Amino acid sequence: SPARSIAKAKPAADPAKAARLRASGLMALNNGRAAEAVDLLRNAAAQDPGNGAIQADLARAIRVRGSVEGQ
């Protein structure tokens, strides 16, 4: 059915999963694994696109990754 294909194209938001991914991402960032943190936080943002805290954490992780790669 058309409704099913639309639902498949855009997965439903999952704030609980986003919170778990965010926590893992922040732990990775705090442990010096910036690239892993960016991946986890991007996944978290996809699960909860309107979450400003996740967006801010992702932006910070991207900055940290850039500074680490630049050294």
BELZINOR-V254607 format. One record per run of one state. SS is the DSSP state (alpha for helix, beta for strand, coil for the rest). FROM is the first residue (numbers start at 0). TO is the last residue. If there is no record, write none. Layout:
ss: (SS | SS)
from: (FROM | FROM)
to: (TO | TO)
//
This chain:
ss: (coil | alpha | coil | alpha | coil | alpha | coil | alpha | coil)
from: (0 | 1 | 9 | 14 | 30 | 33 | 47 | 51 | 69)
to: (0 | 8 | 13 | 29 | 32 | 46 | 50 | 68 | 70)
//
